[in-house]
Every structure is written in structure tokens, then in C-alpha cells.
Amino acid sequence: MEAILEETEKTTEHASLVEERVRRFQRDGYLVIPDAIPKKMLDVIRRKFDALMTEHCKLVDALQPGARRIYMKRIIERDAVFEPLMDWPATFPIVRQIVGADVTLASAGEADCRPPRTGPWIGWHTDTSWMPGLDYPRQINWLRCAYFVDDITDDMGPFTLLPGSHRAAHPPPSALTGPNGDPADIEGAVRIVGKAGSCLINSTEIWHTSTPNRSDRSRKLLMMIYKHAWMRQWEDGHEISREFAERQTSPLRRQLCNLGVWHRYDWVWDA
């Protein structure tokens, strides 16, 4: 009986923490989860990330020397070590609470690298500002989990955002981005730094930008993006392959991989 009560208390405490973090997210449009990935697993992820990215950077450099951003599509399909990030227990309960029971993946994940001593990659924007006919403020269309592969410091071109701007009545004004793509400094903007293993969860509707990486180290992220089942996946090679999806045996992961119907009249979802 004591063991049952202790487990119930832990479950209740976890649910309360998830609810508190969801409230913070709804207010600010983002939150950071420290130590989302434990060190032992992170070491394995880092080794595989570095091995894959080193080879990928060689290919990119041959075609686009001096690229300010390098990324690999379909990262969860490249090695099994990345697959658990689909429904990672430190972050997915928060994602599911925000998006809803029909949550699915918007892509097969991306490995992102900002090389050392490179300028800003993109100005102030939201990821769906190109969509016509959607009034502001917009609902949360996509939600991103960005896991820090290494420590990220202020001089490494950290992800920079404006808290609360996911509720703005308009997209970022074009005047906030200079003619060379340099983002303007905005009062109240936050540069997201933290230890390796941390995870930034953010609405893609929040105003965000890329600042210069002035350090001698690469900024490395692993990104998972989530959406509603009724939304199309990100295409152009980002979408989850049918072969990978069909290999999944977990009902939840099959849902996340966009198998099955895109609507449920009975609201019985595997998430």
C-alpha cells in the first residue's frame, strides 16, 4: 500500500509540474527544460550527431562554402539513437498537453549546426507568417522541441525570441530586419542559453531570429516539430518516410508518424 501511495504521489507531482509548465508556455510562448536528456544518453547522442554532421558538413561545404547554417533532414531516420526523442518523457507530456490528443510529427526531425564565426542566418520572423488567410493572433500551428547537444552560451548565436509575441496581432515588422538580414535588437528579447541536454520548447508563432555565432564552437541542436493530425507534414524531404513509419510498433509512435486517420469523431487517440 505504501508503494502504491508513493507512486500515486509521484504521478500527481509530475502532472502538476506539466500543468505549471504548460501555463508558463501559454503565457510566454516558450519554456526551457533543463537536463531534459540525461548525460549518459546525451553522450551517445553527441557522438552520433558529430559523426553524421562531420560528413554532412563536408558535402555542404563543397556546394555552399561558408554556409551560416547547416542542417540534416530526417534525423530520426538516420540512426535509432535519435528515435526516442519522438516521445521523450521529459518533454512529450508537455507537447501533448499543448497540441492536444491528435498530436503528430510535422517532420522526421532535423539536426542543426551553426558553424563558428558566422553571421546571423535569418531575421525576425514566425515560421508560418507566409500562410495566407490566417488572422492574428494565430493558434499554435507547430511546436518545436530543440535539444542542446552541447552547452550554448551567449556568443554562440543562440536562438533569440520575444516572449509573449506568439499572441501578437501581426507578424514581425520588416523594419526589424536590416537589408543584409541582420536582426534588430528588440527590448525584452531573450537569448536562449543553457547546458547540454536542455530543451527549448517554443511555439513557432513566437517572433524569433538568428544572431551571429561569434564563438569558436559550433552551436548544435536536435529539433523535433509537432503539429495537429489534420495538418500536412513539412515536405521537401523533411517528411517522415512511409517505410520508417510502418516499422513503428508503438501505437503512439505510429500516430506521431502520421499513420491512420487525420480525424477521430470518437476522440480516442493513442496520444
BAFI-3210 file (N, C-alpha, C; in Angstrom, 3 decimals, decimal comma, padded with zeros to 6 digits):
// residues 271
n [1|2|3|4|5|6|7|8|9|10|11|12|13|14|15|16|17|18|19|20|21|22|23|24|25|26|27|28|29|30|31|32|33|34|35|36|37|38|39|40|41|42|43|44|45|46|47|48|49|50|51|52|53|54|55|56|57|58|59|60|61|62|63|64|65|66|67|68|69|70|71|72|73|74|75|76|77|78|79|80|81|82|83|84|85|86|87|88|89|90|91|92|93|94|95|96|97|98|99|100|101|102|103|104|105|106|107|108|109|110|111|112|113|114|115|116|117|118|119|120|121|122|123|124|125|126|127|128|129|130|131|132|133|134|135|136|137|138|139|140|141|142|143|144|145|146|147|148|149|150|151|152|153|154|155|156|157|158|159|160|161|162|163|164|165|166|167|168|169|170|171|172|173|174|175|176|177|178|179|180|181|182|183|184|185|186|187|188|189|190|191|192|193|194|195|196|197|198|199|200|201|202|203|204|205|206|207|208|209|210|211|212|213|214|215|216|217|218|219|220|221|222|223|224|225|226|227|228|229|230|231|232|233|234|235|236|237|238|239|240|241|242|243|244|245|246|247|248|249|250|251|252|253|254|255|256|257|258|259|260|261|262|263|264|265|266|267|268|269|270|271]
n.u [000,833|001,920|003,816|002,161|000,845|003,052|003,820|001,543|001,638|003,959|003,119|001,058|002,514|004,160|002,210|001,266|003,548|003,791|001,426|001,962|004,143|002,948|001,154|002,995|004,145|001,942|001,638|004,143|004,997|007,100|009,377|012,049|013,486|015,579|018,238|016,878|017,643|019,406|022,878|024,290|022,831|022,945|025,656|025,927|024,198|025,501|027,937|027,049|025,696|027,837|029,440|027,776|027,206|029,730|030,460|028,325|028,722|030,972|029,972|028,115|029,809|031,258|029,414|028,285|030,169|031,091|028,588|026,044|024,326|023,839|022,070|020,631|018,163|015,427|016,398|015,687|015,443|017,959|019,522|018,972|019,394|018,317|015,581|014,044|013,517|011,174|008,956|009,796|010,005|010,521|009,693|007,584|004,993|004,347|004,247|002,122|000,032|-000,191|-000,548|-002,543|-004,655|-004,520|-001,938|000,835|003,907|005,528|007,624|010,473|012,346|015,246|018,758|020,712|023,172|025,175|027,882|031,163|032,099|030,296|027,841|024,508|021,716|019,030|016,447|014,082|011,147|008,183|007,392|005,240|004,402|004,086|001,725|-001,361|-004,477|-004,915|-005,908|-004,467|-004,212|-002,583|-003,432|-001,524|000,293|002,543|004,798|007,929|010,580|013,737|016,676|019,634|022,715|025,315|026,715|025,285|026,205|026,101|027,509|027,296|025,461|022,759|019,388|017,021|014,357|011,136|009,429|005,991|005,163|003,879|001,269|000,795|-000,767|-000,005|002,521|006,171|007,386|008,811|010,799|012,324|014,309|017,397|018,821|020,778|019,911|020,341|019,211|017,345|017,966|015,686|013,813|013,406|013,772|014,917|017,792|018,366|020,094|022,050|022,771|024,190|021,908|019,648|016,330|014,633|011,356|009,128|006,546|006,050|004,972|005,948|007,834|010,998|014,586|017,872|021,021|024,478|027,083|029,632|031,596|034,194|033,151|030,825|027,304|024,997|022,025|019,244|016,224|012,781|009,584|006,159|002,659|-000,881|-002,990|-004,501|-003,092|-000,811|002,334|005,646|007,212|009,423|011,500|011,635|009,613|008,270|009,300|007,369|008,211|009,753|007,761|006,001|007,520|007,303|006,127|004,812|001,655|001,359|003,677|003,199|000,979|002,232|003,875|002,165|000,457|-002,662|-005,980|-006,780|-008,558|-010,760|-013,837|-014,666|-012,794|-010,807|-007,667|-004,293|-002,385]
n.v [-001,208|001,267|001,596|001,911|004,297|006,022|005,946|007,028|009,624|010,537|010,478|012,365|014,626|014,886|015,402|017,860|019,435|019,354|020,706|023,236|024,043|024,088|026,212|028,295|028,212|028,896|031,533|032,786|031,702|030,042|027,733|026,494|023,398|022,213|019,781|017,846|015,665|012,998|012,728|010,338|009,257|011,486|011,641|009,495|010,301|012,669|011,730|010,294|012,338|014,135|012,538|012,074|014,736|015,770|014,480|015,321|018,087|018,300|017,684|019,769|022,007|021,726|022,375|024,750|026,873|028,381|028,441|029,672|028,265|024,842|021,927|018,693|016,758|014,594|013,325|011,431|009,165|008,454|007,211|004,892|005,905|008,413|008,133|007,871|010,519|011,270|010,784|011,646|011,292|013,467|015,705|015,246|014,872|017,525|018,666|017,185|018,033|020,697|020,736|018,771|015,784|014,809|014,969|014,945|014,305|016,960|016,686|014,570|015,261|017,359|017,884|020,468|022,888|025,629|027,029|027,998|031,467|032,825|034,848|036,231|034,098|034,378|036,901|038,581|036,693|034,622|031,157|030,507|032,761|033,123|031,982|032,470|034,162|033,582|034,824|037,090|037,230|034,073|030,571|027,965|026,519|024,918|023,249|023,402|021,371|021,885|020,406|020,779|019,889|020,414|022,649|025,900|029,146|032,752|033,924|032,276|032,489|032,095|030,810|033,305|035,101|036,782|037,060|036,242|037,165|035,399|035,848|038,097|040,672|040,796|039,916|039,974|043,254|044,303|046,161|045,404|043,816|044,158|045,362|043,526|041,249|041,249|040,993|043,339|044,733|044,037|045,381|043,523|041,078|037,674|035,710|032,407|030,417|027,705|024,600|021,596|019,093|020,382|021,521|023,557|024,483|025,768|027,839|028,040|030,314|032,379|035,413|035,214|034,870|034,671|035,059|036,249|033,764|034,175|032,760|030,211|027,759|025,312|025,723|023,412|021,678|019,477|019,006|018,586|018,713|019,377|018,886|019,294|016,491|016,933|018,659|019,101|017,417|018,833|019,262|018,616|016,763|016,682|015,273|012,380|009,197|006,643|004,034|004,139|004,916|002,711|000,795|001,262|000,060|000,811|002,085|004,827|005,970|005,306|006,892|009,396|009,339|009,879|007,907|006,320|007,725|011,227|012,437|011,992|011,029|009,936|010,787|009,199|008,851|007,654|009,102]
n.w [000,000|000,799|-001,210|-003,424|-002,748|-002,733|-005,423|-006,564|-005,534|-006,809|-009,472|-009,381|-008,651|-010,904|-012,869|-011,963|-012,298|-015,091|-015,805|-014,701|-016,244|-018,761|-018,423|-018,140|-020,653|-022,283|-021,531|-022,150|-024,580|-024,866|-023,228|-021,185|-020,582|-018,276|-018,264|-019,778|-021,289|-020,019|-018,964|-019,690|-021,863|-023,495|-024,157|-025,927|-027,969|-028,749|-029,824|-032,090|-033,435|-033,993|-035,658|-037,893|-038,657|-039,252|-041,636|-043,215|-043,268|-044,841|-047,370|-047,703|-047,570|-049,892|-051,807|-050,948|-049,795|-046,690|-045,453|-043,315|-041,801|-041,227|-041,832|-041,230|-042,706|-041,672|-039,277|-037,306|-038,738|-039,455|-037,521|-034,894|-032,356|-032,171|-032,271|-029,814|-029,116|-030,270|-028,608|-026,090|-022,594|-020,855|-022,145|-024,002|-022,695|-022,096|-024,635|-025,722|-024,101|-024,846|-027,701|-028,120|-028,200|-030,770|-031,664|-033,879|-035,693|-037,393|-039,066|-039,851|-038,017|-037,361|-037,571|-036,479|-037,203|-036,391|-037,743|-036,438|-035,964|-037,743|-039,402|-038,704|-039,450|-040,239|-040,263|-038,029|-037,573|-037,990|-038,158|-039,753|-041,066|-043,745|-044,482|-046,044|-045,259|-042,569|-039,580|-037,147|-033,546|-033,993|-033,695|-032,054|-034,387|-035,174|-032,977|-031,484|-030,314|-029,240|-028,706|-026,813|-027,922|-027,132|-024,615|-024,754|-025,198|-024,712|-026,802|-028,963|-031,012|-030,089|-030,093|-030,402|-029,028|-028,646|-025,807|-025,312|-027,782|-029,430|-029,233|-030,661|-032,693|-035,275|-037,749|-037,303|-037,890|-041,003|-040,756|-038,638|-039,503|-041,016|-044,204|-044,905|-043,758|-041,072|-037,759|-035,839|-032,567|-030,041|-027,443|-024,537|-025,725|-025,601|-025,268|-025,762|-023,766|-022,343|-020,596|-022,016|-023,058|-022,241|-023,164|-025,403|-025,693|-027,949|-029,338|-032,805|-033,682|-032,246|-032,230|-033,590|-034,093|-035,657|-034,323|-034,660|-034,626|-032,701|-031,541|-031,193|-031,481|-032,719|-032,783|-031,734|-032,387|-031,870|-033,407|-032,947|-034,347|-033,862|-034,687|-035,461|-036,301|-038,600|-040,145|-042,891|-043,413|-043,187|-046,204|-048,984|-048,549|-045,797|-044,647|-042,918|-043,882|-045,494|-045,145|-042,774|-040,958|-041,023|-039,785|-037,111|-034,034|-031,726|-030,845|-030,248|-031,432|-034,077|-034,558|-034,199|-036,398|-038,411|-039,399|-040,107|-039,535|-040,032|-038,458|-035,636|-034,762|-032,393|-030,615|-029,596|-029,226|-029,646|-028,335]
ca.u [000,000|002,803|004,415|001,119|000,659|004,236|003,748|000,452|002,156|004,897|002,319|000,366|003,527|004,562|001,103|001,231|004,670|003,431|000,419|002,614|004,950|002,037|000,679|004,092|004,264|000,824|001,890|005,362|005,228|008,265|009,944|013,277|013,534|016,971|018,521|015,833|018,307|020,463|024,231|024,702|022,213|023,433|026,978|025,708|023,610|026,517|028,894|026,408|025,456|029,100|029,884|026,928|027,324|031,055|030,380|027,355|029,329|031,885|029,144|027,561|030,899|031,645|028,384|027,943|031,211|030,766|027,179|025,813|023,553|023,883|021,178|020,321|016,767|015,067|017,425|015,268|015,565|019,375|020,073|017,989|019,644|017,504|014,154|013,314|013,141|009,809|008,007|010,686|009,149|010,760|009,134|006,377|003,740|004,072|003,847|000,790|-000,929|-000,338|-001,090|-003,779|-004,581|-004,270|-000,568|001,670|005,148|005,492|008,746|011,267|013,377|016,397|019,986|021,007|024,514|025,609|029,348|031,831|032,443|029,380|026,867|023,128|021,203|017,721|015,945|012,908|010,100|007,478|007,576|004,084|003,954|003,813|000,404|-002,398|-005,833|-004,997|-005,903|-003,656|-003,175|-002,826|-003,299|-000,232|000,245|003,646|005,507|009,292|011,469|015,129|017,547|021,005|023,693|026,412|026,386|025,101|026,499|025,552|028,246|027,232|024,312|021,641|018,017|016,607|012,915|010,450|008,380|004,624|004,851|003,028|-000,084|000,785|-001,833|000,605|003,866|007,228|007,539|010,001|011,831|013,150|015,391|018,157|018,961|021,671|019,338|020,702|018,063|017,486|017,813|014,349|013,726|012,694|014,126|015,664|018,704|018,187|021,357|021,864|023,658|023,889|020,817|018,454|015,426|013,764|010,067|008,562|005,583|006,694|004,352|006,655|008,825|012,333|015,609|019,184|022,093|025,780|027,888|030,935|032,499|034,994|032,486|029,561|026,089|024,380|020,684|018,389|014,912|011,574|008,470|004,876|001,518|-002,144|-003,091|-005,139|-002,157|000,148|003,719|006,645|007,632|010,774|012,461|011,561|008,532|008,606|009,106|006,374|008,931|010,084|006,520|005,447|008,358|006,963|005,180|004,048|000,519|001,639|004,649|002,550|000,207|003,167|004,415|001,098|-000,303|-004,042|-006,855|-006,393|-009,609|-011,431|-015,104|-014,826|-011,732|-009,968|-006,348|-003,272|-001,616]
ca.v [000,000|002,428|001,739|002,440|005,703|006,766|006,066|007,972|010,961|010,903|010,748|013,641|015,683|015,058|016,045|019,257|020,105|019,519|021,767|024,523|024,379|024,435|027,578|029,204|028,231|029,655|032,956|033,307|031,152|029,154|027,396|025,709|022,276|021,826|018,348|017,031|014,425|012,690|012,762|009,084|009,190|012,614|011,300|008,625|011,154|013,608|011,016|010,015|013,639|014,656|011,701|012,348|016,130|015,984|014,045|016,165|019,407|018,205|017,754|021,123|022,947|021,590|023,011|026,079|027,261|029,486|028,436|030,146|027,240|023,537|021,026|017,403|016,382|013,227|012,841|010,239|008,013|008,212|006,304|004,563|006,644|009,637|007,813|008,148|011,928|011,431|010,835|011,682|011,513|014,749|016,809|014,944|015,174|018,957|018,845|016,598|018,877|021,943|020,496|018,021|014,335|014,474|015,401|014,164|014,981|017,780|016,261|013,483|015,852|017,984|018,194|021,854|023,326|026,971|026,975|029,092|032,726|033,085|035,897|035,784|033,297|034,852|037,998|038,327|036,044|033,465|030,108|030,377|034,088|033,071|031,400|033,490|033,950|033,238|036,044|037,179|036,259|032,744|029,444|027,303|025,580|023,995|023,394|022,892|020,998|021,991|019,845|021,282|018,798|020,931|023,903|027,063|030,388|033,957|034,323|031,203|032,644|031,340|031,069|034,551|035,259|037,836|036,413|036,727|037,627|034,416|036,390|039,396|040,874|040,920|039,315|040,957|044,256|044,115|047,109|044,787|043,081|045,049|044,983|042,371|040,150|041,354|041,314|044,469|044,450|044,363|045,408|042,391|039,825|036,744|034,793|031,146|029,730|026,660|023,461|020,472|018,275|021,210|021,555|024,715|024,212|027,057|027,986|028,610|031,609|033,406|036,137|034,714|035,220|034,050|036,033|035,733|032,884|034,837|031,878|029,271|026,464|025,174|025,584|022,185|021,407|018,446|019,620|017,831|019,641|018,694|019,564|018,566|015,420|017,399|019,489|018,382|017,417|019,638|018,461|018,903|015,854|016,704|014,415|011,028|008,232|005,608|002,851|004,345|004,932|001,367|-000,015|001,560|-000,882|001,503|002,837|006,251|006,379|005,217|008,131|010,502|009,230|010,266|006,780|006,313|008,820|012,549|012,926|010,961|011,502|009,457|011,418|008,172|008,907|006,906|010,032]
ca.w [000,000|000,831|-002,531|-004,307|-002,395|-003,162|-006,877|-006,853|-005,240|-007,869|-010,672|-009,154|-008,682|-012,300|-013,575|-011,538|-012,940|-016,500|-015,890|-014,427|-017,411|-019,850|-018,161|-018,456|-022,109|-022,843|-021,247|-022,764|-025,911|-024,835|-021,930|-021,257|-019,655|-018,014|-018,077|-020,406|-021,681|-019,046|-019,509|-020,321|-023,190|-024,279|-024,681|-027,090|-028,998|-029,231|-030,689|-033,372|-034,065|-034,520|-036,766|-039,054|-039,068|-039,856|-043,036|-043,910|-043,457|-045,985|-048,575|-047,804|-047,840|-051,297|-052,631|-050,412|-048,833|-045,800|-045,049|-041,950|-041,105|-041,875|-041,134|-041,838|-042,625|-041,288|-038,352|-036,567|-039,629|-039,746|-036,525|-033,864|-031,118|-032,160|-032,295|-028,562|-028,973|-030,770|-027,490|-024,939|-021,426|-020,180|-022,932|-024,765|-021,990|-022,241|-026,037|-025,906|-023,405|-025,588|-029,038|-027,999|-028,379|-032,178|-031,963|-034,790|-036,056|-038,608|-039,898|-039,256|-037,172|-038,007|-036,837|-036,859|-036,807|-036,752|-037,685|-035,712|-036,636|-038,853|-039,141|-038,473|-040,560|-040,678|-039,452|-037,207|-038,346|-037,439|-039,156|-040,640|-041,493|-045,179|-044,736|-046,273|-044,784|-041,153|-038,784|-035,927|-033,180|-034,531|-032,786|-032,160|-035,503|-034,943|-031,712|-031,679|-029,216|-029,676|-027,677|-026,883|-027,967|-026,301|-023,943|-025,636|-024,488|-025,327|-028,003|-029,948|-031,892|-029,518|-030,502|-029,755|-029,210|-027,896|-025,013|-025,449|-029,138|-030,111|-029,158|-031,344|-033,669|-036,605|-037,779|-037,033|-038,947|-041,835|-040,316|-037,610|-040,159|-041,875|-045,614|-045,015|-042,990|-039,663|-036,909|-034,920|-031,142|-029,565|-025,987|-023,969|-026,383|-024,755|-025,940|-025,048|-023,498|-021,344|-020,572|-022,895|-022,548|-022,056|-024,316|-025,609|-026,333|-028,334|-030,421|-033,991|-033,925|-031,495|-033,020|-033,267|-035,076|-035,525|-034,089|-035,102|-033,781|-032,592|-030,813|-031,971|-031,408|-033,431|-031,991|-032,225|-031,889|-032,454|-033,360|-033,248|-034,534|-033,732|-035,297|-035,392|-037,289|-039,830|-040,907|-043,714|-042,961|-043,885|-047,348|-049,470|-047,938|-044,338|-044,183|-042,477|-044,961|-045,201|-044,674|-041,364|-040,196|-040,942|-038,902|-035,732|-033,444|-030,691|-031,389|-030,143|-032,449|-035,389|-034,675|-034,389|-037,760|-039,325|-039,918|-039,640|-039,947|-039,555|-037,570|-034,855|-034,220|-031,027|-029,842|-028,976|-029,856|-028,920|-027,507]
c.u [000,866|003,440|003,418|000,902|001,825|004,215|002,653|000,898|003,105|004,141|001,617|001,335|003,976|003,477|001,030|002,356|004,385|002,442|001,036|003,434|004,088|001,505|001,755|004,273|003,154|001,023|003,027|005,597|006,437|008,560|011,164|013,235|015,001|017,086|017,426|016,382|019,417|021,818|024,611|024,120|022,731|024,806|026,857|025,162|024,665|027,501|028,291|026,133|026,734|029,590|029,086|027,129|028,671|031,040|029,438|027,941|030,292|031,115|028,602|028,641|031,355|030,670|028,108|028,972|030,765|029,318|027,033|024,997|023,611|022,946|020,937|018,836|016,634|016,074|016,979|015,347|017,021|020,027|019,053|018,182|018,765|016,004|013,426|012,888|011,742|008,823|008,766|009,907|009,356|010,073|007,788|005,083|003,354|003,569|002,418|-000,285|-001,204|-001,026|-002,435|-003,590|-004,292|-002,849|000,133|002,945|004,967|006,611|009,452|012,437|014,553|017,566|020,477|022,383|024,767|027,135|029,942|032,063|031,606|028,340|025,474|022,594|019,885|017,256|014,731|011,774|009,280|007,483|006,400|003,560|003,620|002,409|-000,644|-003,702|-005,987|-004,862|-004,957|-004,529|-003,564|-002,745|-001,896|-000,327|001,308|004,268|006,858|009,941|012,890|016,035|018,981|021,973|024,921|025,910|026,230|025,262|026,048|026,250|028,145|026,064|023,096|020,312|017,518|015,134|012,363|009,296|007,015|004,217|004,051|001,567|-000,206|-000,314|-001,309|001,965|004,927|007,348|008,844|011,138|012,742|014,301|016,082|018,296|019,867|021,156|019,660|019,473|018,355|017,383|016,425|014,352|012,889|013,007|015,032|016,521|018,736|019,519|021,097|022,850|023,222|022,832|019,559|017,592|014,611|012,501|009,449|007,494|006,310|006,034|005,050|007,640|010,213|013,298|016,898|020,240|023,444|026,393|029,298|031,976|033,313|034,394|031,198|028,409|025,287|023,023|020,102|016,955|013,819|010,418|007,162|003,750|000,243|-002,207|-003,643|-004,230|-001,218|001,535|004,525|007,230|009,078|011,825|012,472|010,556|009,029|008,336|008,103|007,048|009,254|008,828|005,975|006,263|007,992|005,908|004,324|002,878|000,748|002,596|004,074|001,659|001,132|003,733|003,342|000,420|-001,723|-004,799|-006,364|-007,467|-010,213|-012,724|-015,297|-013,768|-010,855|-008,657|-005,352|-002,391|-002,327]
c.v [001,257|002,687|002,338|003,923|006,560|006,981|007,052|009,407|011,444|011,268|012,093|014,811|015,958|015,786|017,529|020,051|020,350|020,661|023,139|024,968|024,748|025,851|028,599|029,334|029,089|031,156|033,510|032,835|030,247|028,759|026,526|024,635|021,901|020,310|017,461|015,680|014,146|012,513|011,488|008,963|010,303|012,323|010,434|009,441|012,073|012,924|010,741|011,308|014,146|013,848|011,992|013,766|016,416|015,614|014,939|017,546|019,411|018,329|019,166|022,127|022,887|022,313|024,455|026,493|028,440|029,554|028,851|029,169|025,958|022,616|019,759|017,099|014,935|012,612|011,585|008,990|007,630|007,258|006,113|005,360|007,887|009,354|008,119|009,598|012,194|011,635|010,828|012,073|012,843|015,910|016,493|015,180|016,650|019,247|018,369|017,469|020,159|021,721|019,797|016,555|013,929|014,834|014,408|014,958|015,759|017,398|015,114|014,030|016,391|018,092|019,525|022,244|024,743|026,994|028,164|030,303|032,973|034,122|035,341|035,052|033,837|035,959|037,597|037,769|035,125|032,419|029,956|031,740|034,129|032,558|032,488|033,140|033,529|034,507|035,931|037,646|034,856|031,680|028,851|026,251|024,504|024,298|022,704|022,534|021,002|021,553|020,328|020,096|019,148|022,147|025,008|028,317|031,585|034,347|033,300|031,326|031,905|031,731|032,279|034,807|036,388|037,210|037,075|037,112|036,612|034,860|037,745|039,456|040,993|040,225|040,366|041,959|044,056|045,036|046,513|043,962|044,010|044,534|043,773|041,159|040,185|041,722|042,509|043,980|044,916|044,339|044,239|041,057|038,984|035,832|033,507|030,404|028,641|025,531|022,402|019,588|019,054|021,152|022,838|024,234|025,552|026,928|028,572|029,918|032,727|034,117|035,635|035,003|034,463|035,135|035,440|034,753|033,453|033,958|031,008|027,866|026,473|025,102|024,425|021,947|020,179|018,924|018,653|018,824|018,857|019,554|018,783|017,538|015,922|018,280|018,606|018,428|018,438|018,765|018,768|018,039|015,854|015,674|013,012|010,053|007,164|004,369|002,970|004,276|003,522|000,457|000,183|000,575|-000,252|002,252|004,344|006,700|006,264|006,448|009,307|010,514|009,414|009,091|006,835|007,551|010,151|013,165|011,737|011,541|011,068|010,036|010,415|008,114|008,144|007,800|010,320]
c.w [000,000|-000,535|-003,510|-004,041|-002,866|-004,669|-007,287|-006,614|-006,329|-009,147|-010,564|-009,238|-010,113|-013,088|-013,221|-012,188|-014,413|-016,657|-015,662|-015,629|-018,610|-019,656|-018,501|-019,964|-022,725|-022,646|-022,100|-024,198|-025,996|-023,397|-022,164|-020,180|-019,435|-017,874|-018,651|-020,843|-020,678|-019,724|-020,251|-021,726|-024,084|-024,887|-025,938|-028,258|-029,607|-030,179|-032,063|-034,139|-034,732|-035,712|-038,040|-039,569|-039,711|-041,331|-043,837|-044,200|-044,645|-047,296|-048,786|-048,192|-049,293|-052,218|-052,227|-049,367|-047,968|-045,372|-043,590|-041,119|-041,918|-041,112|-041,953|-041,630|-042,129|-040,310|-037,616|-037,434|-039,883|-038,752|-035,407|-032,580|-031,018|-032,031|-030,981|-028,396|-029,502|-029,630|-026,163|-023,677|-020,709|-020,888|-023,568|-023,995|-022,069|-023,643|-026,251|-025,260|-024,191|-026,931|-028,965|-028,337|-029,810|-032,609|-032,891|-035,064|-037,355|-039,568|-039,198|-038,459|-037,954|-037,035|-037,369|-036,339|-037,308|-036,617|-036,933|-036,602|-037,886|-038,444|-038,909|-039,695|-041,118|-039,740|-038,632|-038,058|-037,448|-038,537|-040,105|-041,096|-042,984|-045,493|-044,928|-045,569|-043,344|-040,319|-037,595|-034,776|-033,627|-033,448|-032,949|-033,252|-035,371|-033,584|-031,855|-030,345|-029,762|-028,537|-027,895|-026,845|-027,129|-025,540|-024,980|-024,796|-025,317|-026,627|-029,126|-030,926|-031,373|-030,144|-029,713|-030,053|-028,347|-027,126|-025,204|-026,852|-029,945|-030,078|-029,857|-032,406|-035,097|-036,580|-037,488|-038,185|-039,713|-041,407|-039,251|-038,189|-041,155|-043,295|-045,818|-044,241|-041,519|-038,832|-036,011|-033,480|-030,707|-028,037|-025,488|-024,617|-025,482|-025,641|-025,134|-024,948|-022,454|-021,504|-021,586|-022,246|-022,260|-023,302|-024,299|-026,314|-026,683|-029,399|-031,632|-034,404|-033,152|-032,412|-032,606|-034,400|-034,783|-035,371|-034,507|-034,098|-033,761|-031,896|-031,773|-031,943|-032,213|-032,434|-032,572|-031,557|-032,580|-032,302|-033,782|-033,313|-034,569|-034,302|-034,981|-036,517|-038,626|-040,683|-041,730|-043,087|-043,768|-044,988|-047,728|-048,765|-046,423|-043,814|-043,803|-043,611|-044,523|-044,627|-043,185|-040,504|-039,993|-040,029|-037,427|-035,224|-032,350|-031,333|-031,341|-031,237|-033,855|-035,608|-034,949|-035,799|-038,826|-040,023|-039,350|-040,089|-039,395|-038,664|-036,829|-034,297|-032,771|-030,085|-029,096|-029,740|-029,002|-028,063|-026,201]
res [m|e|a|i|l|e|e|t|e|k|t|t|e|h|a|s|l|v|e|e|r|v|r|r|f|q|r|d|g|y|l|v|i|p|d|a|i|p|k|k|m|l|d|v|i|r|r|k|f|d|a|l|m|t|e|h|c|k|l|v|d|a|l|q|p|g|a|r|r|i|y|m|k|r|i|i|e|r|d|a|v|f|e|p|l|m|d|w|p|a|t|f|p|i|v|r|q|i|v|g|a|d|v|t|l|a|s|a|g|e|a|d|c|r|p|p|r|t|g|p|w|i|g|w|h|t|d|t|s|w|m|p|g|l|d|y|p|r|q|i|n|w|l|r|c|a|y|f|v|d|d|i|t|d|d|m|g|p|f|t|l|l|p|g|s|h|r|a|a|h|p|p|p|s|a|l|t|g|p|n|g|d|p|a|d|i|e|g|a|v|r|i|v|g|k|a|g|s|c|l|i|n|s|t|e|i|w|h|t|s|t|p|n|r|s|d|r|s|r|k|l|l|m|m|i|y|k|h|a|w|m|r|q|w|e|d|g|h|e|i|s|r|e|f|a|e|r|q|t|s|p|l|r|r|q|l|c|n|l|g|v|w|h|r|y|d|w|v|w|d|a]
***
